[in-house]
Amino acid sequence: MTGSAKVQQAYKAFQAGNFAQCLNALGPVLEADTLDQAALLIAAQCHVKLGNGEAAATLYARLADLQPSNRDRFLKLAAESAATGVREGMRDADILPTTIVEQMLAARPAHEPALQNLITLYRKETYRQATDDFDALVASGSITDLPVAIVAMISDCHEKLGNIEKAAHYRAVAGLQPSPHQARLLNAALPLFRKLLLEKGALPDVAYEAAKRLVSLEPRNLDASSYYRYAMHTTCAIEDLRAYNAHALKGLENSDAFLRTNEVLHSHLCWCADERLNAQIQNTALRTKFTAASRQARRQRPHQPAKKIRIGYLTADLYAEHPTTLLFKGVLAAHDLERFDVTLYCYTPDKFSDADRAFRKTLPNLVTITHMSDEEAAQRIRARGTDILIDLKGPTSDARSDILNIGAAPIQAAWLGFPGSGTGIDCDYVISDRIVTPDSSKPFYHEKFCRLPESYQCNDGFARPLPPPMSKTELGIAEDTFLFASFNSMNKLSPQIIDLWAEVLQKVVGSKLALFNNHEKQKQNFLSAMALKGLGPDRFHFLPRAGYRDHLARIPAADLGLDCYPYNGHTTTSDMLWMGLPLLTFKGSNFASRVSESLLRAADMEELITENASAFVEKAVALSQQPETLQALRNKIIANRFRAPLFDTERFTRHLERGFEMMLERFQAGQEPDHFDVPPLPAHDAPFR
């Protein structure tokens, strides 16, 4: 069927009021390389009818770009859709069709007065009384299988009252029951759950089930799929991840445009180590797209370098115990301020910055841009004459990458915050090293590589705590237990690493694995996945989150660290090595899966790098039977702490600064950005601390 025929078929579904069917029919047309503007308009109107305000706004904004003559009109529609969210029309005409109410009452004559009273209160807009009467009816136990229409109606009452959590809950409960309105109700619930996620970080179980059901009904529903995908990672839903990852892998290998849009870059790296596929993922969070022309205009904007090189760091993570800040603050202390003028452009959320004022007072040249628009922030960065702007976030949560795409500085580079290409973000360089980005990686990055000579990752070797180690007994573990450890966030866990860890534990009888966990659903899902491998909860020791010093003190109680894959430990790996714990990894095939190898080489601990997954398992099992070898490894790590490059902050900073100089030298010579390697300084003859 041709594209135009599909649009005609979709339009017939639209005219018949079958909006979800219309969107499914339009799916292939919207994913084509050449966009059909009529299809975009129909799809936007479908989302309006379904109450999907955010999705409609996105499509109207695309139409505004495609039709300059109608730009203002479409931008107005986009703004109205975004502001409306779930539309007011989701009331009698949509949620409670007269026929459903009549059928419901006919089927439940014993409860006709009570149910009719709820309907009457709703129609009179007496929402508080309706919800109170509903709660009393449920509490009395007189009705246990409430009709879909009533539950949906009560959801609408709660939304009108501003009770978003209850509104979302009841709308999902209604939508999870079989009915002709199932998809419609679930589509209406989703924006409410997104609102709860954004404002409160809440991800209720019913939200997960609602998104999962909606994806089964509408497999190419972008809002449902992206929410479901995020929720899978957040809740460590290993078996759902296993199935969906296989589906996504097949689609991405066939260049499926829907899946390229559905995958979130950071979550994508938690399961896919194929650089070719990583490069396909679209950064849908961006509002400002950069082009070859906009990039060239940025580089050619009049700019006069000063005597000192003016460096700007752009980040949302400036609070004392954020993993990036824990790594980065040593560089701030080590910068040569005779040659570099350093400014921090900070948009850290108020809830973090307000609670960490003492630390923030120690930061040099802190410019808060949290409440500026992207354009205002870019203008502020330009006004300070910034030569090189370093993005410390990449395409992660809370990032404001549009500041870079507006063109804030003549040279823009990505570093530390994201292990890969920032697809769609206008950076000239990625600051990396030869391990995480070998020459074979070049085709999969739009950025050029500024490769540092040892490891791309900085570490604070000045003020990082070095507390006395805790014992296994203090952690509630028998001293004769062989203890493996992984202290990565559990939302990074993949089916691949679960399988490898399970194989290790199966072969090392009586051993345990220590993990961090403060999230009960993650814990349940993890244990369920391990139960399928024949491993009971007694094989795992869950530790609550702790302050940084206490966290470090617990690390040496373990006997051997097991790396995460394909998203390796970053700060976690550095912390283990800092505290003298051997950490085992294997060679990866993209930036995120090569990080631990980079860090281990910089710590002069190459013997902890295995060639592949099977060698990883084999060596973990072997080391568990070799206490003398493990102790020798531990002794070597400790001896290397102040000799090897990994924790030599001053040396690292000199290499980083030389990288900045080389970027600026190319710019001043009128040369385009290109790959280059920073030459290493001479090795130390003595401990640096």
C-alpha positions in Angstrom: 0.0 0.0 0.0 1.4 3.4 -0.9 1.9 6.2 1.6 -1.1 8.2 0.2 -3.3 5.2 0.4 -2.4 4.6 4.0 -3.2 8.2 4.8 -6.6 7.8 3.1 -7.2 4.7 5.1 -6.2 6.4 8.3 -8.4 9.4 7.6 -11.4 7.1 7.2 -10.7 5.7 10.7 -10.4 9.3 12.0 -13.8 10.2 10.5 -15.3 7.1 12.2 -13.8 8.2 15.5 -11.4 5.3 15.7 -8.4 7.5 16.7 -6.1 4.7 18.0 -6.7 2.7 14.8 -5.9 5.8 12.8 -2.6 6.3 14.6 -1.6 2.7 14.0 -2.4 3.1 10.3 -0.3 6.3 10.1 2.7 4.7 11.9 4.7 3.6 8.8 4.0 6.9 7.1 5.2 9.0 10.0 8.4 6.9 10.1 9.2 7.4 6.4 12.3 9.5 5.5 10.1 12.0 3.7 7.4 13.2 6.0 3.8 13.4 4.8 2.4 16.7 6.3 -1.2 15.6 5.9 -0.3 12.5 8.0 1.3 14.7 10.6 -1.8 16.8 10.9 -4.2 13.9 11.2 -2.0 12.3 13.8 -1.8 15.5 15.8 -5.6 15.7 15.7 -5.9 12.1 16.8 -3.7 12.7 19.8 -5.9 15.8 20.7 -9.0 13.6 20.5 -7.4 11.0 22.7 -6.2 13.5 25.2 -2.5 13.1 24.5 -1.6 16.7 24.7 2.2 16.3 24.8 2.2 14.0 21.7 -0.1 16.4 19.8 2.2 19.4 20.7 5.3 17.6 19.4 3.6 16.9 16.0 2.2 20.5 15.7 5.8 21.8 16.4 7.1 19.6 13.6 4.4 21.0 11.3 5.5 24.5 12.3 9.0 23.8 11.1 7.7 22.3 7.8 5.3 25.1 7.0 6.9 28.5 7.6 3.8 30.3 6.3 1.6 28.6 8.9 4.3 28.6 11.6 2.5 30.8 14.1 -0.8 28.9 13.8 0.9 25.5 14.4 3.0 26.9 17.3 -0.2 28.2 18.9 -1.9 24.8 18.5 1.2 23.1 20.0 1.1 25.4 23.0 -2.6 24.8 23.5 -2.1 21.1 23.3 0.8 21.0 25.7 -1.1 23.2 28.2 -4.3 21.1 27.9 -2.8 17.7 28.5 -5.7 15.4 29.1 -8.6 17.2 27.5 -11.8 18.3 29.2 -13.7 16.3 26.6 -12.9 13.1 28.5 -16.2 13.3 30.3 -19.8 12.0 29.6 -19.4 11.9 25.8 -16.2 9.9 26.0 -15.8 8.0 29.3 -19.5 7.5 30.1 -21.4 6.9 26.9 -25.1 6.7 27.7 -25.3 3.1 26.3 -22.6 1.9 28.8 -24.3 3.5 31.7 -27.6 2.0 30.7 -26.1 -1.5 30.2 -24.3 -1.2 33.6 -27.5 -0.3 35.4 -29.5 -3.0 33.7 -26.9 -5.6 34.7 -26.7 -4.4 38.3 -30.2 -3.6 39.4 -29.5 -4.2 43.1 -27.1 -1.3 43.1 -29.0 1.0 40.8 -29.7 3.7 43.4 -26.1 3.9 44.6 -24.5 3.9 41.2 -27.1 6.3 39.8 -26.4 8.7 42.6 -22.7 8.7 41.7 -23.5 9.5 38.1 -25.9 12.2 39.1 -23.3 13.8 41.4 -20.7 13.6 38.6 -23.0 15.3 36.1 -23.7 18.1 38.5 -19.9 18.5 38.9 -20.2 17.7 42.6 -16.9 15.9 42.5 -16.0 15.9 46.1 -19.3 14.3 47.2 -19.0 11.8 44.3 -15.6 10.6 45.5 -16.6 10.5 49.2 -19.7 8.4 48.3 -17.6 6.2 46.1 -15.1 5.6 48.9 -17.9 4.8 51.3 -19.4 2.3 48.8 -16.1 0.5 48.4 -15.4 0.5 52.1 -18.8 -1.1 52.8 -17.8 -4.1 50.7 -21.1 -4.1 49.0 -19.5 -3.7 45.5 -16.2 -5.6 44.7 -16.3 -5.6 40.9 -17.0 -2.0 40.1 -18.0 -1.3 36.5 -15.4 0.3 34.2 -17.5 3.4 33.6 -17.9 4.1 37.3 -14.1 3.7 38.0 -13.3 6.0 35.0 -15.8 8.5 36.2 -14.3 8.6 39.7 -10.9 9.1 38.1 -12.2 12.1 36.3 -13.6 13.5 39.6 -10.2 13.2 41.2 -8.5 14.9 38.3 -11.0 17.8 38.6 -10.2 18.0 42.3 -6.4 18.1 41.6 -5.8 14.6 43.1 -3.5 13.5 40.3 -2.3 10.3 42.0 -5.8 9.0 42.6 -6.9 10.1 39.2 -4.1 8.2 37.5 -4.7 5.2 39.6 -8.4 4.8 38.9 -8.0 5.6 35.3 -5.4 2.9 34.9 -7.6 0.5 37.0 -10.5 1.2 34.6 -8.2 0.8 31.6 -6.8 -2.5 32.7 -10.3 -4.0 32.7 -11.5 -5.4 29.4 -13.9 -2.9 27.7 -14.3 -1.2 24.3 -12.7 1.9 25.9 -9.6 0.1 27.3 -6.9 1.7 25.1 -8.6 5.1 25.3 -8.6 5.0 29.1 -5.0 3.9 29.3 -4.0 6.6 26.9 -5.7 9.1 29.2 -4.0 7.7 32.2 -0.5 7.9 30.8 -0.1 11.7 30.8 -1.1 11.7 34.5 1.6 9.1 35.3 4.2 11.1 33.3 3.2 14.1 35.4 3.7 12.1 38.6 7.1 10.9 37.4 8.3 14.4 36.5 7.1 16.1 39.6 7.5 13.4 42.2 9.7 10.7 40.7 6.7 8.4 41.3 6.4 5.2 39.3 3.5 3.2 40.7 3.1 -0.5 40.0 -0.3 0.1 38.3 1.4 2.6 36.0 3.9 0.0 34.9 1.0 -2.5 34.2 -1.0 0.2 32.4 1.9 1.0 30.1 2.7 -2.6 29.5 -1.0 -3.3 28.6 -1.2 -0.3 26.3 1.9 -1.4 24.4 0.3 -4.8 23.9 -2.8 -3.1 22.5 -0.9 -0.4 20.5 2.6 -1.6 19.9 3.6 1.6 18.1 2.3 4.0 20.6 5.3 6.2 21.2 4.3 7.6 24.6 3.3 4.3 26.0 6.4 2.5 24.7 8.8 5.1 25.9 7.2 5.2 29.4 7.2 1.4 29.5 10.8 1.2 28.4 11.9 3.7 31.1 9.9 1.9 33.7 11.5 -1.4 32.8 15.0 -0.1 33.5 14.0 1.8 36.6 12.3 -1.2 38.2 14.9 -3.7 37.1 12.2 -5.7 35.3 14.8 -8.2 33.9 12.5 -10.6 32.1 10.4 -7.8 30.5 13.7 -6.2 29.5 14.9 -9.5 28.0 11.9 -9.8 25.7 11.7 -6.1 24.7 15.5 -5.9 24.1 15.3 -8.8 21.7 12.4 -7.1 19.9 14.3 -3.7 19.9 17.5 -5.3 18.6 15.7 -6.9 15.7 14.0 -3.6 14.8 17.1 -1.5 15.1 19.0 -3.9 12.9 16.3 -3.3 10.3 16.5 0.5 10.9 13.0 0.7 12.4 12.4 4.5 12.8 9.9 4.0 15.6 12.4 2.1 17.8 15.1 4.7 17.0 12.7 7.3 18.5 11.5 5.1 21.3 14.9 4.3 22.8 16.3 6.7 25.4 20.0 7.1 24.8 21.1 6.5 28.4 18.8 3.5 28.9 19.7 2.2 25.5 23.4 1.9 26.6 22.3 -0.2 29.5 21.6 -3.2 27.2 23.1 -2.5 23.7 26.9 -2.4 23.2 26.8 -2.1 19.4 28.2 1.3 18.4 26.5 1.1 15.0 23.1 0.7 16.7 23.9 3.3 19.4 24.5 5.8 16.6 21.0 5.3 15.3 19.1 6.5 18.4 17.4 9.8 18.1 17.6 12.4 20.9 13.9 13.2 21.1 14.3 15.5 24.1 15.9 18.3 22.0 13.7 21.2 20.9 16.5 23.0 18.9 18.0 20.9 16.1 21.5 21.7 15.0 22.4 21.6 11.3 25.7 21.9 9.4 24.7 25.5 8.7 24.0 26.3 12.4 27.2 24.6 13.5 29.2 26.6 10.9 27.5 29.9 12.0 28.5 29.2 15.6 32.1 28.6 14.7 32.2 31.7 12.5 30.6 34.1 15.0 33.1 36.9 15.8 35.1 35.9 18.8 38.2 37.3 20.4 40.2 35.0 22.7 41.8 36.6 25.7 45.2 36.0 27.3 43.8 33.3 29.5 41.8 30.5 27.9 38.2 30.9 29.1 36.7 27.5 29.9 33.0 27.1 30.8 31.6 23.9 32.4 27.9 23.3 31.8 26.2 21.0 34.3 23.2 20.2 36.5 25.1 18.1 39.0 26.9 20.6 41.3 26.2 19.1 44.7 28.7 17.4 46.9 27.8 13.7 46.5 26.7 13.6 42.9 28.9 10.9 41.2 30.1 13.4 38.5 31.0 16.0 41.1 32.8 13.5 43.2 35.1 12.9 40.2 35.3 16.4 38.9 35.9 18.6 41.9 39.6 17.6 42.1 40.1 19.1 38.6 38.6 22.4 39.7 41.1 22.5 42.5 44.0 21.6 40.2 43.3 24.0 37.3 46.1 26.4 36.5 44.4 29.7 37.0 47.4 31.6 35.6 46.5 30.2 32.2 42.8 29.3 32.4 39.8 31.3 33.4 37.2 28.8 34.6 33.5 29.4 35.0 30.8 26.9 36.1 27.4 27.4 34.4 25.1 25.6 36.8 21.5 24.6 36.4 21.4 22.2 39.3 17.7 21.7 40.5 16.9 23.9 43.5 16.1 20.9 45.7 19.8 19.9 45.5 21.5 23.3 45.4 19.5 24.7 48.3 20.5 21.7 50.5 24.2 22.0 49.6 25.0 25.7 50.0 28.2 25.1 51.9 29.8 23.1 49.1 28.6 25.5 46.5 30.3 28.4 48.2 33.7 26.7 47.6 33.1 26.7 43.8 34.9 29.3 41.7 33.1 31.6 39.3 29.7 29.9 39.8 27.0 31.3 37.4 23.5 30.0 38.1 21.4 29.7 35.0 18.7 27.4 36.5 15.9 29.9 35.9 17.2 31.4 32.6 15.7 30.3 29.3 18.1 28.4 27.0 18.6 31.5 24.9 19.3 33.7 27.9 21.8 31.1 29.2 23.6 31.0 25.8 23.8 34.7 25.7 25.3 34.8 29.2 27.9 32.3 28.2 28.8 34.3 25.0 28.9 37.5 27.0 31.6 36.1 29.2 33.7 35.4 26.1 33.8 31.7 26.7 36.3 30.0 24.3 35.4 26.4 25.1 32.2 25.2 26.6 32.3 21.7 28.2 29.0 19.8 28.5 29.2 17.6 31.6 25.7 16.1 31.1 25.2 14.8 27.6 21.8 13.3 26.8 20.9 12.4 30.4 18.0 13.4 32.6 17.7 17.2 33.4 20.2 18.0 30.6 19.7 21.3 28.8 21.4 20.4 25.5 19.5 23.0 23.6 21.9 25.6 25.1 24.6 23.9 23.0 22.5 23.7 19.9 21.7 27.4 20.1 25.5 27.9 19.8 26.8 29.2 23.1 30.5 29.0 22.4 32.8 28.7 19.4 34.2 25.4 20.6 31.9 22.9 22.4 32.9 19.6 23.8 31.3 16.7 25.7 33.0 15.1 28.7 32.4 12.9 31.7 28.6 12.9 31.9 27.7 10.5 29.2 29.7 7.5 27.8 29.1 7.9 24.1 28.1 10.2 21.3 25.6 12.8 22.3 23.3 12.2 19.2 21.8 15.4 18.1 23.9 17.6 20.4 26.2 20.2 18.8 29.6 19.3 20.3 32.8 19.5 18.3 34.6 17.0 20.5 34.2 14.1 22.8 36.9 14.1 25.5 37.9 10.4 25.7 40.9 8.0 25.5 42.2 5.3 23.2 40.5 2.5 25.2 36.9 3.9 25.3 37.1 5.3 21.7 39.6 3.4 19.6 40.0 4.4 15.9 37.2 1.9 15.0 34.7 4.1 16.9 35.2 7.1 14.7 32.5 6.3 12.1 29.8 6.2 14.8 30.4 9.7 16.3 29.5 13.1 14.7 32.0 14.6 17.2 35.8 14.3 16.9 37.9 12.7 19.6 40.2 14.6 22.0 41.8 11.6 23.5 43.7 11.9 26.7 46.8 9.7 27.2 45.7 7.5 30.1 42.0 7.6 31.0 39.3 10.0 30.0 37.9 9.9 33.6 39.2 12.3 36.2 39.4 11.4 39.9 39.8 13.4 43.0 43.0 12.3 44.6 43.1 15.3 46.9 40.1 15.2 49.1 38.5 11.8 48.4 37.9 10.2 51.8 39.9 7.1 52.8 38.0 5.8 55.8 39.0 2.7 57.9 37.5 -0.4 56.2 34.5 -2.2 57.7 34.4 -5.9 58.2 31.8 -8.4 56.8 30.6 -8.9 60.4 29.7 -5.2 60.6 27.7 -5.6 57.4 25.8 -8.6 58.9 27.7 -11.3 56.8 29.6 -14.2 58.2 33.4 -13.7 57.8 33.9 -17.0 56.1 31.5 -16.1 53.3 33.0 -15.3 49.9 31.5 -12.0 49.1 31.2 -10.6 45.5 30.0 -7.0 45.2 28.5 -4.7 42.6 27.6 -1.3 43.8 26.2 0.1 40.6 22.6 1.5 40.4 20.3 -1.4 39.8 18.6 0.5 37.0 21.7 -0.2 35.0 21.4 -4.0 35.3 20.8 -5.9 32.1 19.8 -9.5 31.3 23.3 -10.1 30.1 25.0 -9.3 33.4 22.3 -11.1 35.4 23.1 -14.2 33.5 26.8 -13.9 34.0 26.5 -13.1 37.8 24.1 -16.0 38.2 26.6 -18.4 36.5 29.4 -17.2 38.9 27.2 -17.7 41.9 26.0 -21.1 40.8 29.7 -22.2 40.5 30.9 -20.6 43.7 28.8 -22.6 46.3 27.8 -20.6 49.4 29.0 -17.2 48.0 26.9 -14.1 48.2 26.6 -11.0 46.1 26.3 -7.6 47.8 24.3 -4.8 46.0 22.9 -1.4 46.7 19.1 -1.1 46.9 16.6 1.3 48.3 13.8 0.4 45.9 11.6 -2.5 46.9 10.3 -3.1 43.4 13.8 -3.3 41.9 14.7 -5.8 44.6 11.6 -8.0 44.0 12.2 -8.0 40.2 15.9 -8.8 40.7 15.2 -11.7 43.0 12.5 -13.0 40.7 15.1 -13.1 37.8 17.6 -14.8 40.0 15.0 -17.3 41.2 14.6 -18.4 37.6 18.3 -19.3 37.7 17.8 -21.4 40.9 19.3 -18.8 43.2 17.4 -17.9 46.3 17.3 -14.6 48.3 19.9 -15.9 50.8 22.6 -15.5 48.1 22.2 -11.8 48.0 22.9 -9.1 50.5 21.2 -5.7 49.9 22.8 -2.7 51.4 20.9 0.6 51.8 22.3 3.8 50.3 24.8 5.6 52.6 26.8 8.8 52.7 29.9 8.7 50.6 32.4 8.1 53.4 30.3 5.3 54.8 29.8 3.8 51.3 33.6 3.8 50.8 34.2 2.1 54.2 31.9 -0.8 53.2 33.7 -1.6 49.9 36.8 -3.5 51.4 34.5 -6.0 53.2 33.9 -7.6 49.8 36.4 -10.1 48.3 35.9 -9.4 44.6 34.0 -6.7 42.7 32.0 -7.8 39.6 31.6 -5.2 36.9 28.3 -4.3 35.3 27.7 -4.8 31.5 27.3 -3.3 29.0 27.1 -0.1 31.1 30.3 -0.5 33.2 30.9 1.1 36.6 32.2 4.6 36.3 32.5 6.3 39.7 31.7 2.9 41.2 34.8 1.3 39.6 37.0 4.2 40.7 35.6 3.9 44.3 36.4 0.2 44.4 40.0 0.7 43.2 40.5 3.6 45.6 39.5 1.4 48.5 41.8 -1.5 47.3 39.1 -3.9 46.1 39.9 -6.0 43.0 37.3 -5.3 40.3 36.9 -7.8 37.5 35.7 -6.7 34.0 35.9 -7.9 30.4 36.5 -6.0 27.2 33.6 -4.2 25.7 32.6 -3.0 22.3 31.4 0.6 22.9 32.4 3.5 25.2 30.1 2.5 28.1 31.3 -1.1 28.1 35.0 -0.1 27.9 35.1 2.3 30.9 36.3 -0.1 33.5 39.1 -1.4 31.2 40.2 2.3 30.8 40.2 2.8 34.6 42.0 -0.5 35.3 44.7 0.3 32.8 45.2 3.7 34.4 45.5 2.0 37.8 48.1 -0.5 36.3 45.8 -3.4 37.0 45.5 -5.0 33.5 45.4 -8.5 35.0 41.8 -7.8 36.1 40.6 -7.3 32.4 39.4 -10.5 30.8 38.9 -11.0 27.0 35.2 -11.9 27.0 32.2 -12.9 29.1 33.1 -16.5 29.4 36.6 -15.6 30.6 35.1 -13.2 33.1 33.0 -16.0 34.6 36.0 -18.4 34.6 38.3 -15.9 36.3 35.8 -14.8 38.9 35.3 -18.5 39.9 39.1 -19.1 39.9 39.8 -16.1 42.1 37.2 -17.2 44.6 39.4 -20.2 45.2 42.7 -18.3 45.4 42.8 -16.1 48.5 46.6 -15.5 48.2 46.1 -14.2 44.6 43.3 -11.9 45.7 45.3 -10.5 48.5 48.3 -9.9 46.2 45.9 -8.0 43.8 44.6 -6.0 46.7 48.1 -5.1 47.8 49.1 -4.0 44.3 46.0 -1.8 44.0 46.8 -0.1 47.3 50.4 0.3 46.3 49.4 1.9 43.0 47.0 4.3 44.6 49.5 7.2 44.6 51.8 5.9 41.9 49.6 5.0 38.9 47.9 7.7 36.8 44.3 7.0 37.8 44.2 9.1 41.0 46.9 11.6 40.0 44.5 14.6 39.7 47.2 17.1 38.9 48.7 15.1 36.1 45.2 14.4 34.7 44.4 18.1 34.8 47.6 19.1 32.9 46.6 16.6 30.2 43.1 18.0 30.0 44.3 21.5 29.8 46.7 20.6 27.0 43.6 19.2 25.2 41.9 22.5 25.6 44.9 24.3 24.2 45.0 22.0 21.2 41.3 22.6 20.5 41.8 26.4 20.6 45.0 26.2 18.5 43.0 24.5 15.7 40.2 27.1 16.0 42.6 30.1 15.9 44.4 28.6 12.8 41.0 28.4 11.0 41.0 24.6 11.0 37.9 22.5 11.4 37.8 20.2 14.5 39.5 16.9 14.0 40.6 13.9 16.0 43.7 14.3 18.0 45.6 12.6 20.9 47.0 14.6 23.8 50.7 13.6 24.3 51.5 12.1 27.7 53.7 13.9 30.3 56.7 12.0 31.5 55.9 9.3 34.1 56.5 10.0 37.8 59.6 8.5 39.4 58.1 8.7 42.9 54.6 8.7 44.5 52.7 11.9 43.7 51.2 12.0 47.2 
